[in-house]
Amino acid sequence: MNSLKITEASPKPEFNIFYFAELNGSTRIEHSLMESLEKRWNEWVPFLKAYKLKQPEDGKGTDFLLLFLEKDVEDAVEDIWQETPTEGLAHHNLAITLIMSAAQSLLPELEEGKCAPLPKPGEAALEAFESLGLTWNAEGTVNRQYAVFTPFPYSGGCEVCYLEENCPKSKLKR
């Protein structure tokens, strides 16, 4: 069994207000919400985990990038959602912005509007997930709400994506 070598990656997420606004469907952001978003961003960055999953030196195959926000962020978003659904949605979108900004800092192609395709993980990737406390679900998700798992370096979009059949953005479906 070829195990993947897991090394920490060092993303540099930067808050992109335009990306957030598009994701949130906002044309303007109230000052009080902006203050809350800034506070939460700074609180949540330490909960960002990023790893490179590399094939053994003699192994053939794809290397991967795995990023996720720990459960504390999911819980914080849920708490906000329970208080105020509108702010909950904004903070949910903030978490997405954070994870995607982190991915974009390591894969600049994603800044060009390209998707981060989700590959179907093989046995070695599943083993790596498990060692990091993650569980893969057949729907193409891990047990973290805010996560990115994609080939590293960037190696294509829809044509290498596990979700290609069900993705509304798929360019391969008719």
N, C-alpha and C positions, 0 to 999 in steps of 0.2 A: 504494500500500500504506500503510495507516494503522498506524504503529508505536505501541506502547504506551510511555508515559513511565514509566520505572522510577525510583522514589525509595525511599530507605531508610525503613523504619518503625522505631519504637522501642518494642518490646514490653517489658513489665515482668513476666516470669514469676515466679510465687511458688510455692514447693513446697506442694502441698495433700496432706497425708498421707492424707486420706480418699479423694481421687481415686486416689492411688497404690495404696492398700490394696485398693480395689475392683478396679482394673485388675490388680493382682498376685494377687488372690484370697487376700489375707492378712487375718487377724483380729488378728494381733500381729506386730510386727517386732522381731527381736533387736537389742540395742544395737549389736553390732559391725556388723550390716548397715546400721543407721541411720547410723552414723558413715561407712561407705563411701559410702552414698547422698549424704550431705551433701557429702563430699569431691568426689565425681564431679559433682554438680550444679554446684558452684562452678567446677570445671575445665571443664565443658561449656558453660556460659552464653556464654563468648566465641566459641564455635563456632556459635552461633545466628545465622542470617541471616534478615532479614525485609525484605520489599519490598512496596510498593504498585505495582501495574501499572495505570496510568490511561490512559483513552482520551484522544486529543487533544481540545483544547478544543472543536473543532467536530464531534468524532466522536460517533456514537451507539453505544450498547452498554454493556457491563458493565465496571466496574473490578474488580480482583482483589487479593487478598492472597496472598502467597507466602511461606511460612516453611520453612526447612529447617535441619537440623543437618549440618555439614560431615562429610566422610568420616572424619575423625579420631575422631569419636564412634562411628561404625559399627565402626571398627577396635578401639576400646577395648572396646566391648560384646563383640565377637567374641573378643578376648583373654580377657576375664573368663569368657565362656561356655566356652572351652577349658579353663580352670582348674577351674571349678566351675559346672556347668550351672544349679544352683539360683540361684546369685548372678548368673549370666549372664542368666537370665530376669528377675530383679529389676532388673538394670541396663538391660535392654531396655525394661522397663516404666517405668523412670525416664526414659529418653530420650523415650518417648511422653508421659509426664507433662510433661516440659519443653516439648516442642513444642506440646502442647495448652494448657498454661498460658500460653505466649506468645501463642497464637492467641486464647485467652479474654481476655487483657488488652487486645486490640485489637478483639475482637468479643464484647462482654459477653453476647450472646444464647447463645453457646456454653456459658456457665456455667449456663444454665438447663436443661442437658441436651439442647440441640438439637445435631444433627450439623452438621459443617462440610461441606456438600455439595461434591462435586467436579464442576466444570463441564467440559465437553469444550472444550479450548482451541482457539481459532481460529489462523489463521496468525500473527497479531500476537503472541499469547501464546507460540506455539512459538518465534518469533523472540526474544522476551524471555528464554525459558528458555535458549536457545542462548547468548545474550549473557552469561548468568549461569553458564555452564558446565554447564547441566543438559540432559538428554535426556528427552523424553517417550516413554513406552512405550504401546503400544496397549491394554495391560491397565488403563490409567488410573493409571499411576505415573510418577514421574520417577526418575532414577538416584541418588536419595538415599533411604535407607530410612526416615528420619524427616522427613516433609515434610507440609505442608498447603498446598493451593491451593484457594481458595474465593472466591466473589463478595464484594466489599467495597463498600459496607456489606452486612451480612447481608440476603439477599433470598429466603429460603425454604430448605426442606430437601429432602426426597425429590423433589419435583416439578422441581427444577433440577439433580439429581445425575446425572452420567454413569454411576455405578455402580448406579443404582436397580434395575436388573433382577437384579443378582447380590448385592445387599446383604441380609444377614440381618435388618437393622433396618428395611428398607424398609416404609413404611406404604402404599405404592401397589400392592404385589403382592397377589395373592389366594392 
